[in-house]
Amino acid sequence: MIDTTGQALLDTLEEHPLVVKPNHHELAALFGDAEYTDLSQVVAAGRKLLKLGAQHVLVSMAGKGALLVEADKAYHGSAAPGQVVNSVGAGDSMLAGFTGTLAETEDPLEAFKVGIACGSATTYSKDLADRAKIDEVYRTITMEEV
């Protein structure tokens, strides 16, 4: 699992990490691009990471949800809006939810949904989210293929 930026991220790709998780700003900067204005640009950049060795690419986009980029498909997902209390640990929560669920189910879409729930629930909590909050947010997740 890789959650870093810049050259450090690129240097890990030859090891074929299970998942990398840049946010959309970090991803744009990684490839010297300006701010991405639509999801297709984010997907294209995510696919570059796959070609360089990542097995799965998660791209967090704060209030705009997240993307799961796979070689042949990409999905956008988001939770119902809630009151942001604290975003510290949200990305880590998303990554943990994705990785744990993928290891358990081998289903990237379910892992993505749980990851979004974990990350979003943490932003809606004073500290890391508890299971009850994650379950509550999980029920609000919407996903679509892009």
PAZA-847685 format. One line per 8 residues: their letters; for each residue x, y, z of N, C-alpha, C. Coordinates in steps of 0.2 Angstrom, whole numbers, plus 5000, padded with zeros to 4 digits. Example, Ala and Ser with C-alpha at 12.3 -4.5 7.8 and 13.67 -1.06 7.14 Angstrom:
# residues 2
AS = 5066:4972:5039:5062:4978:5039:5066:4984:5039 | 5064:4989:5035:5068:4995:5036:5064:5000:5039
END
This chain:
# residues 146
MIDTTGQA = 5004:4994:5000:5000:5000:5000:5005:5006:5000 | 5003:5011:4995:5008:5016:4995:5003:5023:4995 | 5005:5027:5000:5001:5033:5001:5007:5039:5002 | 5010:5040:4996:5015:5046:4996:5014:5049:4989 | 5019:5054:4988:5018:5058:4982:5025:5059:4979 | 5025:5062:4973:5031:5063:4969:5035:5057:4967 | 5041:5059:4967:5046:5054:4965:5046:5048:4970 | 5044:5049:4976:5044:5043:4981:5039:5038:4978
LLDTLEEH = 5033:5041:4976:5028:5036:4973:5030:5033:4967 | 5033:5036:4963:5035:5033:4956:5041:5028:4958 | 5045:5029:4963:5050:5024:4964:5047:5018:4967 | 5041:5018:4969:5038:5011:4972:5035:5007:4967 | 5034:5010:4961:5029:5006:4956:5033:5000:4953 | 5039:5000:4953:5042:4994:4950:5042:4988:4954 | 5039:4989:4961:5038:4984:4965:5031:4981:4965 | 5027:4984:4960:5020:4982:4959:5016:4982:4965
PLVVKPNH = 5015:4988:4969:5011:4989:4975:5004:4987:4974 | 5001:4984:4979:4994:4982:4978:4990:4988:4977 | 4991:4993:4980:4987:4999:4979:4991:5006:4980 | 4990:5011:4976:4993:5017:4977:4987:5022:4978 | 4987:5027:4982:4982:5032:4984:4984:5039:4984 | 4985:5042:4978:4986:5049:4978:4979:5053:4978 | 4980:5059:4980:4973:5063:4979:4974:5066:4972 | 4969:5069:4970:4969:5072:4963:4974:5077:4962
HELAALFG = 4975:5081:4967:4980:5087:4966:4987:5084:4966 | 4989:5079:4970:4995:5075:4970:4996:5072:4963 | 4991:5069:4960:4991:5065:4954:4993:5070:4948 | 4990:5076:4948:4991:5081:4943:4998:5083:4943 | 5000:5084:4949:5007:5087:4950:5012:5081:4948 | 5011:5075:4950:5015:5070:4948:5017:5069:4941 | 5012:5071:4937:5013:5071:4929:5014:5078:4926 | 5015:5083:4930:5016:5089:4928:5010:5093:4925
DAEYTDLS = 5004:5090:4927:4998:5093:4924:4995:5099:4928 | 4991:5103:4925:4988:5108:4929:4982:5104:4932 | 4978:5108:4936:4972:5105:4939:4968:5101:4934 | 4966:5095:4936:4961:5091:4932:4954:5094:4932 | 4951:5095:4926:4944:5098:4926:4939:5093:4925 | 4940:5087:4923:4935:5082:4923:4938:5075:4925 | 4934:5070:4926:4936:5063:4928:4940:5060:4923 | 4939:5061:4917:4942:5057:4912:4950:5059:4912
QVVAAGRK = 4952:5065:4914:4959:5066:4915:4962:5063:4921 | 4958:5062:4926:4960:5059:4932:4961:5051:4931 | 4956:5048:4927:4957:5041:4925:4963:5040:4921 | 4964:5044:4916:4970:5044:4911:4976:5044:4915 | 4977:5048:4920:4983:5049:4924:4983:5042:4929 | 4978:5040:4931:4978:5034:4935:4980:5028:4931 | 4978:5028:4925:4980:5022:4921:4988:5022:4920 | 4991:5028:4920:4998:5029:4919:5001:5025:4925
LLKLGAQH = 4998:5026:4931:5001:5023:4937:5001:5015:4936 | 4995:5013:4933:4994:5006:4932:5000:5003:4927 | 5001:5007:4922:5006:5005:4917:5013:5005:4920 | 5014:5009:4925:5020:5009:4928:5021:5004:4934 | 5016:5000:4935:5016:4995:4940:5011:4994:4946 | 5007:4999:4947:5002:4999:4952:4997:4993:4950 | 4995:4990:4955:4989:4985:4954:4982:4988:4954 | 4981:4993:4958:4975:4996:4959:4977:5004:4961
VLVSMAGK = 4973:5008:4958:4974:5015:4960:4967:5018:4963 | 4968:5021:4969:4963:5025:4972:4965:5032:4972 | 4960:5036:4969:4961:5043:4969:4956:5047:4974 | 4958:5050:4979:4954:5053:4983:4953:5060:4981 | 4947:5063:4981:4945:5070:4978:4941:5074:4983 | 4942:5073:4990:4939:5077:4995:4931:5076:4994 | 4928:5082:4994:4921:5082:4993:4918:5080:4987 | 4922:5078:4982:4920:5076:4975:4921:5068:4975
GALLVEAD = 4921:5065:4980:4922:5058:4980:4928:5055:4979 | 4928:5049:4976:4935:5046:4974:4934:5042:4968 | 4940:5040:4965:4940:5035:4959:4944:5029:4961 | 4941:5023:4958:4945:5017:4958:4947:5016:4950 | 4953:5016:4949:4955:5015:4942:4958:5008:4941 | 4955:5004:4937:4958:4998:4935:4960:4998:4928 | 4963:4993:4925:4966:4993:4918:4960:4994:4913 | 4954:4991:4914:4949:4991:4909:4943:4995:4911
KAYHGSAA = 4942:4997:4918:4937:5000:4920:4939:5005:4925 | 4934:5010:4926:4935:5015:4932:4929:5017:4935 | 4929:5018:4941:4922:5019:4945:4923:5026:4949 | 4918:5029:4949:4918:5035:4954:4913:5034:4959 | 4915:5035:4965:4910:5034:4971:4910:5040:4976 | 4905:5040:4980:4904:5046:4985:4899:5044:4990 | 4900:5047:4996:4895:5046:5001:4891:5052:5001 | 4885:5051:5004:4880:5056:5005:4884:5062:5009
PGQVVNSV = 4883:5068:5007:4886:5074:5010:4884:5074:5018 | 4889:5075:5022:4889:5076:5029:4893:5082:5031 | 4892:5083:5038:4896:5089:5041:4903:5086:5042 | 4908:5090:5038:4915:5088:5039:4917:5091:5046 | 4920:5086:5050:4922:5088:5057:4930:5088:5057 | 4933:5083:5054:4940:5083:5054:4942:5078:5049 | 4946:5081:5044:4949:5077:5039:4955:5073:5040 | 4958:5074:5046:4964:5070:5048:4963:5063:5048
GAGDSMLA = 4967:5059:5044:4966:5052:5044:4961:5049:5039 | 4958:5053:5036:4953:5051:5031:4956:5047:5025 | 4961:5049:5022:4965:5045:5017:4967:5039:5020 | 4970:5039:5026:4973:5033:5029:4967:5028:5030 | 4961:5030:5032:4955:5026:5034:4953:5023:5027 | 4953:5027:5022:4950:5025:5015:4955:5019:5013 | 4961:5020:5014:4966:5015:5011:4966:5009:5016 | 4965:5009:5022:4964:5004:5026:4958:5000:5025
GFTGTLAE = 4952:5003:5024:4946:5000:5022:4946:4996:5016 | 4949:4999:5011:4950:4996:5004:4954:4990:5005 | 4960:4991:5008:4965:4985:5008:4962:4979:5012 | 4960:4981:5018:4957:4975:5022:4951:4972:5019 | 4947:4975:5016:4941:4972:5012:4943:4968:5006 | 4948:4971:5002:4951:4967:4996:4954:4961:4999 | 4958:4961:5004:4961:4955:5006:4956:4950:5009 | 4950:4952:5011:4945:4948:5014:4941:4945:5008
TEDPLEAF = 4939:4949:5003:4934:4948:4998:4937:4946:4991 | 4943:4949:4990:4945:4949:4983:4941:4953:4978 | 4937:4957:4980:4932:4961:4976:4934:4968:4976 | 4937:4971:4971:4939:4978:4971:4934:4983:4972 | 4928:4981:4969:4922:4986:4970:4919:4986:4977 | 4919:4981:4980:4917:4981:4987:4922:4984:4991 | 4928:4983:4990:4934:4986:4994:4933:4994:4993 | 4932:4996:4987:4931:5003:4985:4926:5006:4989
KVGIACGS = 4920:5003:4989:4914:5005:4993:4916:5006:5001 | 4919:5001:5003:4921:5001:5011:4926:5006:5012 | 4931:5007:5007:4936:5012:5008:4933:5019:5008 | 4928:5020:5004:4925:5027:5004:4921:5028:5010 | 4918:5023:5013:4914:5023:5019:4918:5025:5025 | 4924:5021:5025:4929:5022:5030:4932:5030:5030 | 4934:5032:5024:4937:5038:5024:4931:5044:5025 | 4926:5043:5022:4920:5048:5023:4918:5048:5031
ATTYSKDL = 4917:5042:5034:4915:5042:5041:4920:5045:5045 | 4927:5045:5044:4932:5048:5048:4931:5056:5047 | 4930:5058:5041:4929:5065:5040:4923:5068:5044 | 4918:5064:5045:4912:5066:5049:4912:5065:5056 | 4918:5063:5059:4919:5061:5066:4925:5065:5069 | 4925:5066:5076:4930:5070:5079:4937:5066:5078 | 4937:5060:5078:4943:5056:5078:4942:5051:5072 | 4946:5045:5072:4944:5040:5067:4937:5037:5068
ADRAKIDE = 4934:5036:5063:4927:5033:5064:4927:5027:5067 | 4921:5026:5071:4920:5019:5073:4916:5015:5069 | 4915:5009:5070:4911:5004:5065:4904:5006:5064 | 4901:5009:5069:4894:5011:5068:4893:5017:5063 | 4898:5021:5064:4898:5027:5059:4900:5025:5052 | 4905:5020:5051:4906:5017:5045:4900:5014:5042 | 4897:5010:5046:4891:5006:5043:4886:5011:5041 | 4885:5016:5045:4880:5021:5043:4881:5025:5036
VYRTITME = 4888:5027:5035:4890:5030:5029:4890:5025:5023 | 4892:5019:5025:4892:5014:5019:4885:5013:5016 | 4880:5014:5019:4873:5013:5016:4871:5019:5012 | 4875:5024:5012:4874:5030:5008:4879:5030:5001 | 4883:5026:5001:4888:5026:4995:4885:5025:4989 | 4886:5029:4984:4884:5028:4977:4890:5027:4973 | 4890:5023:4968:4895:5021:4963:4893:5021:4956 | 4897:5023:4952:4895:5023:4944:4902:5022:4940
EV = 4901:5018:4935:4907:5017:4931:4907:5023:4927 | 4914:5025:4926:4915:5031:4922:4919:5030:4916
END
